[in-house]
Amino acid sequence: MTGRLGRLTRSEGGWSISIESGPWPSPLVIGESIAVQGACLTVTAVSPNGFSADILDETFRLTAISELRAGSLLNLERALALGDRLGGHLVTGHVDETGTIFGLTPEGRDLRVGIACSPAFSSLTVVKGSIALDGVSLTVTAVREGYVEVAVIPHTRAVTSLSERRVGDRVNLEGDILGKYVARCLGKAPVAGITETLLRENGFL
């Protein structure tokens, strides 16, 4: 589902966000988790036209939420319940870092999106793997140091906030959690260079 940013305000020493959204299949409950642009937030208030959530200073500082403006289109997703059908890859709602869009290239009906990121992030990413871009699970089509590229089909672009993304926009990035665990198991820091070849040599692919 998508919604629109109502207000982003500073209150009582912290940040609060209000979001306008349509009705959910089942009512939202105070205390439940909602991913907003890929960042997991806790619902603090519910209204007929949307909901509000608090934002940690760390979340505000480390995500692209700080650059949102009133009326911005937002990706919204409730937490997966045990037993639900799982499509795509596991997304935790814990943003690893932000990247910057520097390429939007049409390819037939589809769109290739190039994102500048840190070498640490790109080192945990493999071609044909997945990353989350503003909470949207996408297939990786190219990786280089400090650069990842994803492919977006027309439907995904039409029903998510990716329809409003432009070159120069900062976006939230979450890598595949399997890559993070593999790096940890191998005793390698991301900057040491976790590559697709290394993963294959160690039996992970």
Backbone as a ProteinNet text record, in pm:
[ID]
protein_1_A
[PRIMARY]
MTGRLGRLTRSEGGWSISIESGPWPSPLVIGESIAVQGACLTVTAVSPNGFSADILDETFRLTAISELRAGSLLNLERALALGDRLGGHLVTGHVDETGTIFGLTPEGRDLRVGIACSPAFSSLTVVKGSIALDGVSLTVTAVREGYVEVAVIPHTRAVTSLSERRVGDRVNLEGDILGKYVARCLGKAPVAGITETLLRENGFL
[TERTIARY]
83.6	0	87.6	33.9	103.2	17.6	84.5	15.7	88.8	44.7	107.2	150.7	265.2	313.1	223.8	172.2	96.1	188.9	250.3	342.5	460.1	572.2	691.7	731.7	714.6	730.1	824.5	883.4	969.4	887.3	876.7	798.8	855.5	859.3	904.6	1041.6	1129	1265.3	1280.7	1177.6	1185.9	1107.1	1105.6	1036	908.7	807.7	682	639.3	580.9	534.8	387.1	309.6	169.4	153.1	80	68.3	-78.3	-114.5	-249.5	-253.7	-348	-357.7	-503.4	-530	-663.4	-687.3	-803.4	-835.3	-751.1	-712.4	-638.3	-737.3	-698.1	-788.6	-841	-756.8	-798.9	-743.2	-812.7	-772.4	-631.5	-561.1	-431.7	-450.9	-346.8	-350.4	-231.3	-254.7	-144.9	-42.4	84.4	191.9	240.7	166	213.4	317.9	390.2	499.2	452.9	491.8	465.7	596.3	631.1	748.3	707.3	774.8	749.9	874.4	863.6	979.3	1090.3	1050.6	1147.2	1199.7	1160.3	1206.2	1094.7	1122.9	1022.6	991.1	863.6	817.8	702.5	681.5	575.1	457.5	339.2	218.5	186.3	169.4	138	-3.9	-65.5	-203.5	-265.9	-396	-469.8	-589.4	-614.7	-730.6	-802.5	-921.9	-993.2	-917.8	-828.8	-759.5	-611	-564.5	-423.4	-374.3	-247.6	-187.8	-66.2	-15.3	105.4	205.5	332.7	438.5	550.4	621.3	740.4	861.5	962.7	1085.3	1204.9	1288.1	1410.6	1499.6	1574	1669.2	1766.5	1808.5	1901.6	1837.8	1710.9	1639.6	1627.5	1595.5	1581.2	1713.9	1823.3	1955.7	2008	1978.1	2039.9	1952.9	1833.5	1747.1	1713.6	1645.8	1604.8	1472.6	1418.2	1293.2	1308	1427.7	1450.9	1431.9	1435.4	1422.9	1281.8	1189.6	1052.7	982.4	888.1	809.8	660.7	580.9	436.6	383.2	306.2	249.9	332.7	453.7	538.8	469	480.7	424.7	512.9	451.1	524.8	483.5	581.2	552.2	521.2	410.6	367.1	347.4	399.6	384	377.9	277.1	264.6	364.9	394.2	486.3	424.7	510	465.7	428.3	311.6	269.1	316.8	352.8	394.1	281.8	317.4	219	171.7	204.9	167.6	251.6	196.3	271.2	384.1	503.5	621.4	661.3	662.5	709.4	828.9	918.8	1037.5	1137.6	1209.6	1307.6	1271.6	1336.1	1308	1359.4	1270.5	1305.8	1272.6	1369.7	1351	1298	1311.6	1273.5	1383.1	1502.9	1618.4	1708.4	1700	1773	1922.9	1999.8	2145.3	2211.4	2164.4	2221	2132.8	2168	2099.2	2191.9	2131.2	2205.2	2145.4	2209.3	2162.6	2138.4	2019.4	1987.2	2064.5	2142.5	2212.1	2181.7	2095.9	2059.4	1920.2	1837	1704.7	1697.9	1719	1734.7	1622.4	1534.4	1430	1493.9	1436	1481.2	1357.1	1309.4	1181.1	1072.6	992.6	886	937.1	1057	1109.7	1200.2	1247.6	1334.3	1450	1571.3	1688.8	1725.5	1745	1775.5	1915.7	2004.4	2140.6	2151.1	2212.4	2220	2364.2	2412.2	2543.7	2529.2	2618.6	2613.1	2755.7	2769.6	2903.4	2963.7	3097.8	3160.7	3119.4	3097.1	3055.7	2921.9	2828.6	2697.8	2708.8	2778.4	2788.5	2862.9	2953.7	3030	2943.1	2827.2	2735.3	2623.7	2633.7	2526.8	2573.5	2486.4	2522.1	2418.8	2463.5	2373.7	2271.5	2148.1	2031.6	1986.8	2056.4	2009.9	1908.2	1877.4	1775.1	1824.6	1775.5	1789.7	1654.6	1636.2	1515	1548.4	1473.7	1490.2	1365.2	1380.2	1265	1160.7	1209.2	1121	1069.1	1100.8	1053.1	1159.4	1124	1216.9	1238.1	1365.9	1397.5	1514.1	1519.9	1626.9	1746.6	1863.8	1988.5	2031	2060.2	2101.3	2249.3	2312.6	2455.2	2511.4	2638.3	2706.8	2849.5	2890.6	3031.4	3061.2	3185.8	3219.1	3152.4	3071.7	3003.4	2886.4	2833.2	2726.2	2644	2511.6	2422.1	2316	2264.8	2159.9	2048.3	1923.6	1808.4	1715.5	1631.5	1532.7	1394.4	1314.2	1180.1	1079.1	980.5	876	771.4	691.8	595.4	498.2	448.8	352.9	414.6	537.8	603.8	622.6	663.9	684	552	444.9	316	253.4	276.9	205.3	293.1	414	502.5	552	623.4	678.4	790.7	832.8	935.4	885.9	754.9	699.8	738.8	777.1	814.2	963.9	1041.3	1185.7	1250.2	1347.6	1419.7	1570.6	1649.2	1795.1	1833.5	1920.3	1963.6	1891.4	1779.8	1705.6	1783.6	1774.1	1832.8	1727.6	1767.9	1674.5	1728.3	1637	1674.3	1712.2	1822.6	1871	1878.8	1828.4	1845.9	1895.7	2012	2069.2	2003.6	2032.9	1980.5	2041.3	1957.3	2006.1	2095.6	2075.1	2160.6	2305.1	2326.1	2461.2	2529.2	2453.7	2511.5	2553.2	2469.5	2503.9	2622	2626.6	2739.6	2869.8	2867.1	2986.2	3027.8	2931.4	2961	3020	2961.6	3010	3151.8	3183.2	3316.6	3417.6	3367.2	3456.5	3510.9	3431.8	3477.2	3394.3	3459.2	3387.4	3345.7	3234.8	3189.6	3296.1	3377.1	3475.5	3589	3595.3	3701.2	3676.5	3553.6	3526.5	3453.7	3329	3247.3	3193.7	3239.5	3200.5	3122.6	3058.2	2985.2	3080.1	3202.4	3300.2	3336.6	3359.2	3395.1	3282.8	3157.3	3044.9	3034.6	3057.3	3052.2	3163.8	3282	3396.1	3373.4	3292.3	3266.4	3132.8	3071.8	2953.4	2822.1	2818.2	2694.7	2605.6	2656	2574.9	2584.7
-119.2	0	124.9	233	361.1	461	563.7	672.2	801.7	907.9	1038.9	1094.2	1159.9	1222.8	1340.8	1337.3	1450.2	1552.8	1515.5	1607.2	1529.6	1595.6	1543.8	1650.7	1620.5	1723.7	1681.1	1781.7	1761.9	1792.5	1697.2	1720.2	1639.6	1700.7	1635.7	1570.3	1639.4	1590	1478.6	1450.6	1345.2	1382.7	1291.5	1315.7	1232.6	1289.2	1219.4	1239.3	1135.3	1142.6	1105.7	1182.7	1148.6	1116	1009.5	956.9	939.1	987.5	971.6	847.1	759.6	635.9	592.9	505.8	449.5	342.1	280.1	174.6	49.4	-14.9	-140.5	-256.8	-374	-489.4	-520.3	-497.9	-506.8	-384.7	-333.3	-207.2	-213.2	-100.5	-87.9	-87.3	-132.6	-138.4	-60.7	21.3	94.3	-5.7	20	-68.3	-162.9	-176.6	-266.5	-196.8	-276.4	-224.5	-201.7	-86.9	-53.7	-6.7	-63.6	-16.4	103.7	215.2	338.4	369	359.2	373.5	275.7	158.6	55.7	64.3	165.8	181.1	138.9	44.9	-8.6	94.4	133.9	230	169.4	219.9	171.8	268.6	215.2	296.9	349.1	480.6	541.7	597.8	619.4	668.9	629.3	606.2	566.1	658.7	700	783	723	769.6	716	738.1	837.2	871.3	835.9	763.4	728.3	694.2	722.1	688.1	776	767.8	840.2	742	779.5	696.4	786.5	738.4	809.1	759.7	845.7	811.9	838.1	738.5	756.7	860.6	935.2	1029.9	957.8	836.7	759.6	725.6	683.2	651.8	775.5	888.2	1013.1	1051.7	1028.2	1067.8	974.6	845.7	746.4	704.5	759.6	725.4	850.2	828	940.1	1000.9	954	1010.4	1159.6	1199.9	1340.6	1433.1	1378.1	1461	1462.7	1391.6	1388.4	1521.4	1551.2	1673	1637.9	1727.8	1704.5	1667.5	1561.7	1515.7	1409.8	1381.5	1279.3	1143.2	1070.5	936	840.4	754.8	665.1	520.5	430.8	287.9	245.2	173.5	128.2	-23	-90.7	-236.2	-282.7	-361.3	-418.5	-531.4	-564.7	-674.8	-807	-894.5	-1027.4	-1111	-1174.1	-1263.1	-1405.1	-1478.5	-1617	-1696.2	-1769.9	-1846.8	-1778.6	-1648	-1579.1	-1628.4	-1615	-1648.5	-1547.8	-1599.2	-1513.9	-1504.7	-1382.2	-1358.9	-1265.8	-1275.8	-1191.6	-1239.6	-1147.5	-1188.2	-1126.9	-1177.1	-1128.5	-986.2	-897	-757.4	-727.5	-680.8	-661.7	-524.7	-427.8	-292.1	-216.5	-274.3	-208.4	-158.2	-30.4	28.6	25.3	-24.7	-32.1	102.6	172.4	303.2	367.9	488.7	552.4	554.6	553.2	566.8	681.8	715	824.9	773.9	798.9	759.8	848.6	786.3	866.2	820.6	719.1	674.7	614.2	661.4	604.7	578.3	451.4	417.9	327.3	376.3	289.8	177.4	59.6	-55.9	-132.3	-103.4	-158.5	-101.5	-187.4	-141.5	-118.3	-169.4	-167.3	-46.6	-35.3	74.6	20.5	57	22.6	143.7	117.3	224.3	201.7	298.5	291.7	371.9	311.9	375.7	377.2	494.1	506.4	468.6	382.5	334.6	320.3	276.5	256.1	126.7	115.9	-10.7	-124.7	-94.6	-198.7	-259.2	-176	-226.8	-305.7	-253.7	-323.8	-456.4	-466.3	-590.4	-704.7	-673.2	-776.2	-806.1	-750.3	-761	-843.4	-931.4	-1015.5	-997.9	-1013.7	-1007.9	-1121	-1090	-1178.3	-1197.4	-1134.2	-1131.7	-1020.7	-988.4	-887.8	-781.2	-661.8	-556	-486.6	-413	-334	-186.9	-124.4	17.4	89.6	170.8	232.9	128.8	11.2	-95.5	-187.4	-158.3	-239.4	-343.3	-470.8	-578	-584.9	-571.2	-565.5	-657.6	-700.2	-788.1	-706.6	-745.6	-677.1	-719.5	-622.2	-652.8	-623.9	-543.9	-513.6	-464.4	-498.4	-454.6	-416.7	-301.3	-263.9	-198.5	-174.7	-113	24.5	40.5	167.3	190.5	82.9	98.2	-29.5	-15.1	-127.4	-80.1	-176	-145.3	-246.3	-198.7	-287	-265	-364.9	-355.3	-340.3	-251.7	-224.1	-245.7	-332.1	-354	-242.3	-219	-108.9	-114.5	-233.3	-244.1	-195.7	-240.4	-199.9	-49.5	7.1	152.2	226	173.3	242.5	241.4	134.1	120.1	149	201.2	235.2	378.2	424.2	560.3	573.9	462.9	470.7	553.3	568.1	649	795.7	838.8	978.6	1000.4	892.7	907.3	966.6	1054.9	1121.8	1111.5	1136.1	1136.9	1240.1	1198.5	1285.2	1260.1	1185.3	1154.4	1057.3	1078.3	985	880.7	754.1	644.2	553.6	483.3	387.6	254.7	197.8	69.1	-33.7	-153	-266.7	-384.8	-436.2	-550.1	-680.3	-784.5	-918.5	-967.3	-1006.6	-1048.2	-1171.4	-1255.9	-1374	-1334	-1229.5	-1182.1	-1134.7	-1071.7	-1023.2	-1139.2	-1242.8	-1358.7	-1436.1	-1445.8	-1513	-1440.4	-1308	-1229.6	-1251.6	-1258.7	-1280.6	-1419.4	-1520.6	-1658.1	-1673.9	-1600.8	-1609	-1524.6	-1449.3	-1364.1	-1249.2	-1207.1	-1100.8	-975.7	-862.6	-736.3	-706.7	-637.2	-608.6	-543.8	-455.2	-384.8	-475.9	-598.5	-691.7	-747	-733.6	-773.1	-904.8	-911.6	-1030.4	-1023.7	-1115.2	-1115.4	-1242.1	-1243.6	-1362	-1481	-1457.9	-1565.9	-1623.9	-1536.6	-1583.3	-1666.7	-1623.5	-1697.2	-1835.2	-1842.9	-1971.5	-2064.2	-2008.5	-2090.1	-2149.6	-2083.1	-2131.2	-2201.7	-2235.8	-2319.3	-2251.4	-2116.1	-2046.9	-2021.3	-2044.3	-2026.5	-2150.7
0	0	0	-51.5	-44	33.2	83.7	152.4	123.1	185.4	167.2	302.3	301.6	423.6	459.5	583.3	632.8	694.3	805.9	872.9	929.4	935.9	1001.3	1101.7	1228.9	1330.7	1441.9	1504.7	1620.4	1745	1836.9	1957.4	2072.9	2189.9	2312.3	2294.1	2224.3	2207.7	2106.6	2028.7	1928	1804	1705.8	1579.1	1572.5	1508.8	1487.6	1342.6	1285.4	1146.8	1141.9	1067.6	1043.8	896.4	869.3	733.9	697.4	581.4	529.5	441.7	468.4	390.9	380.6	285.3	270.3	373.9	371.6	468.7	445.5	555	549.3	551.2	501.7	504.4	644.7	745.3	884.5	956.4	1057.6	1120.8	1179.5	1168.5	1234.1	1384.8	1455.9	1601.4	1656	1756.2	1818.9	1873.1	1842.3	1885	1777.8	1667.3	1562.5	1476.3	1400.1	1317.4	1174	1121.1	981.1	918.7	803.9	731.6	646.7	669.1	594.5	512.5	381.2	293.2	333.1	382.7	419	559.8	636.7	774.9	869.5	956.6	1048.3	1157.1	1167.5	1266.8	1346.7	1467.5	1554.3	1552	1526.9	1522.3	1662.2	1673.7	1803.6	1810.3	1696.8	1693	1560.5	1562.3	1442.4	1425.2	1301	1270.3	1149.8	1118.3	1000.9	870.3	868.8	744.5	744.6	845.7	848.8	987.3	1011.8	1140.5	1166.3	1288.3	1327	1386	1382.1	1438.9	1488.8	1590.1	1636.9	1558.9	1546.9	1475.2	1566.1	1584.7	1660.8	1594	1673.2	1614.9	1522.5	1562.4	1478.2	1344.8	1347.7	1223.9	1135.9	1198.1	1123	1059	1131.6	1082.8	973.9	983.7	896.4	776.9	766.5	653.7	572.9	461.1	376	420.4	532.1	583.1	609.8	651	684.3	564.5	442.4	322.5	264.5	330.8	281.5	304.7	219.9	231.5	236.8	289.9	296	158.1	152.7	26.4	-43.6	7.5	-55.5	-53.7	-163.4	-172.2	-93.3	-11.3	77.7	55.8	59.3	60.2	202.6	219.7	351.7	349.1	450.8	456.4	600.8	631.3	764.3	780.6	906.2	934.4	889.2	839.7	796.1	917.3	911.9	1019.9	991.1	1097.3	1079.4	1012.4	908.8	834.5	707.8	693.5	570.4	453.4	333.3	212.4	195.3	164.7	150	3.6	-49	-185.1	-181	-279.1	-277.7	-175	-111.3	-11	123.4	228.7	363	379.4	418.6	443.3	589	664.3	808.3	845.4	755.1	789.3	861.7	865.5	926.1	813.4	785.4	673.7	700.8	604.1	619.7	596	495.2	460.8	356.3	318.7	206.7	85.8	-31	-155.6	-234.6	-345.6	-430.1	-572	-623.1	-761.1	-858	-945.9	-1046.8	-1188.2	-1202.1	-1335.6	-1339.2	-1431.7	-1457.8	-1608	-1646.1	-1787.1	-1835.3	-1923.4	-1979.5	-2060.5	-2047.6	-2126.5	-2168.1	-2289.1	-2330.4	-2240.6	-2182.5	-2091.8	-1950.7	-1921.5	-1785.3	-1760.1	-1636.1	-1598.6	-1515.5	-1556.3	-1476.8	-1391.2	-1263.3	-1168.2	-1113.5	-1135.7	-1084.2	-955.6	-853.9	-722.7	-674.6	-636.2	-573.2	-426.3	-378.3	-240.7	-188.9	-65.8	-11	-64.5	-69.3	-107.3	-15.4	112	206.7	165.4	120.9	79.3	-50	-148.4	-276.1	-261.6	-162.9	-146	-95	-36.2	12	-87.7	-206.8	-305.4	-423.9	-474.4	-588.5	-699.8	-821.7	-937	-927.5	-953.9	-943.3	-799.2	-705.9	-568.3	-552.7	-428.6	-403.2	-306.7	-323.1	-223.8	-211.7	-102.9	-87.2	-109.1	-197.7	-229.9	-180.9	-75.7	-10.3	27.8	68.9	114.4	5.9	-120.9	-232.6	-268.4	-263.6	-296.3	-447.1	-490.1	-632.4	-666	-790.7	-837	-883.9	-837.1	-872.8	-1012.7	-1098.4	-1235.2	-1260.6	-1174.9	-1190.6	-1057.6	-1035.1	-913.2	-948.5	-897.6	-899.6	-765.3	-737.2	-609.6	-600.2	-495.4	-476.1	-569.4	-630.4	-728.9	-735	-733.5	-760.4	-859.1	-933.6	-1031.1	-1015	-1024.4	-1012.3	-1130.8	-1155.9	-1263.1	-1201.4	-1260.5	-1209.5	-1321.8	-1299.1	-1399	-1387.1	-1491.4	-1488.6	-1370.7	-1336.6	-1226.5	-1095.9	-1067.3	-942.4	-937.9	-1048.4	-1051.5	-1031.5	-1088.5	-1083.4	-944.4	-865.6	-738.1	-616.8	-638.1	-526.9	-541.6	-440	-444.7	-546.3	-607.2	-711.5	-830.3	-843	-952.2	-939.6	-818.5	-796.9	-780.6	-787.3	-768.7	-892.9	-868.3	-975.7	-951.1	-1054.7	-1039.6	-934.1	-842.7	-733.9	-603.3	-608.1	-485.6	-398	-267.1	-171.4	-135.4	-129.3	-105.2	4.6	71.4	175.2	112.7	159.2	108.3	220.1	191.7	282.4	201.8	239.9	170.3	211.6	134.5	164.5	294.7	389.3	519.9	510.7	408.6	393	367.8	288.2	262	388.7	477.4	603.2	691.6	697.3	779.1	720.9	588	524.1	557.4	548	580.1	724.6	813.3	954.8	976.4	911.4	927	874.5	767.5	710.3	787.4	884.8	963.1	882.4	783.2	695.1	718.2	730.1	730.3	586.9	565.4	429.2	341.9	399.4	317.9	273.2	330.7	290.8	151.8	101.9	-36	-48.8	-3.4	-23.8	-165.9	-248.1	-387.9	-420.2	-536.1	-578.3	-591.6	-641.7	-655.5	-519.6	-422	-288.7	-227.7	-246	-193.3	-257.9	-388.3	-457	-408.4	-390.9	-346.1	-208.1	-126.6	8	22.8	-91.8	-91.8	-58.1	-63.9	-30.7	-151.6	-271.6	-392.2	-479.8
[MASK]
+++++++++++++++++++++++++++++++++++++++++++++++++++++++++++++++++++++++++++++++++++++++++++++++++++++++++++++++++++++++++++++++++++++++++++++++++++++++++++++++++++++++++++++++++++++++++++++++++++++++++++++

